[in-house]
C-alpha cells in the first residue's frame, strides 16, 4: 500500500513524482477532480483513513477540514452539478454500507445524506444529464446485486429503479453515452469470479433497464472509456477459467449508434484492476493493474497509450514511478494526469 503519487506529462510521455506524498497510504480509494482544479481523495481499504486534497499548484496534499462520516473503501465518489461530491457505499472491512454522504468544497466538510436501498461496494455511480446519479450492482458481501437505484440531489434521497439487470454485476463498468443512456458492461456475476460478456442499457427517459447484447469476450475489473466520437473502449479484465484466474488482454468497442460490440485486438500486455483515461486529444492512457507474472500485491509499473487513428493502436509510454493496482487516475485541468 503506497502513500506516493505521480504525474504523467502527455507532452513528454513520462512519469514524475509529485512534490509531496499523500497524508496516508491508500488503495480502493476514490479521486475526484473538483471545479477549482484540486483533487479530492477519500478513504481506502487501508483502514479508511480520512480524506485529503491534492493541489496541482503546489504538488502537495492536505487533509480536509473534517473527516468522512464513515471509513470507506471500495466506495464511489461522484461530482454533482453544484460542485459537491456524493460518496456512496463501500466497506470498512467488516460492514458494507448503504449510507451516503456529501463533501462540500466550500467548507471542507462531509455531511450525511439519504441512504441507498441496498448496501453495496464494487458498484458503479454515474452522473446523468438530469443531475441525478445512477447506482448499479455491487455486493453487500455474501452475493452480487442485479439492482439499480437513483440519487436525487434535490431531495437527498435514493429510489429504486424498476426491474433488474440481465445479470448481477460487480467490478463492472458504467458509461454515460452521448444520448443520455448508460452502458453497463461485464463484471463478476457471483463470488466464483467468473466474468460476464453481457451488457445492459439504462434509459432515464423510461427509467428502465434492458439487455444490450453480448460483448465478444468476458470482462470484469476492466476499463470502459468514452471516446471522442461517443463509442466506448472496453479493455482487459479478468475471469476464472479451468479453476485458475485468467488476466485478459482483449479490447473491443461499443458503438452507441448501432448497439454493436466490435473486436479491436489486444492490449500490449494483459491487465486487470488497471485505470484508463481519455486525454483532450482523444488518446487514452492506460496504467498499472495486475498482469501475468506481476506480483499480485503490487501490480505492474507499465503503461500504454491508445491512439485511435493509428494501427497498431497501442504503444508503450514510459513506466510508472511505482507499480500500482487499485489506484486512481485523474486528468487535471492542465492536461497532466495524476
Buried (B, 14 or more C-beta within 10 A) or exposed (E): BBBBBBBBBBEEBBBBEBEBBBBBBBBBBBBBBBEEEBBBBBBBBBBBBBBBBBBBEEBBBBBBEBBBBBBBBBBBBBBBEEEBBBBBBBBBEEBBBBBBBBBBBEEBBBEBBBBBBBBBBBBBBBBBEBEBBBBBBBBBEEEBBBBBBBBBBEEBBBBBBEBEBBBBBBBBBBBBBEEEBBBBBBBBBEEEBEBBBBBBBBBBEEBEBEEBBBBBBBBBBBBBBBBEEEBBBBBBBBBBEEEEEBBBBBBBBBEBEEEEBEEBEBBBBBBBBBBBBBBEEEBBBBBBBBBEEBEEEBBBBBBBBBBBEEEEBBEEBBBBBBBBBBBBBBBBEEEBBB
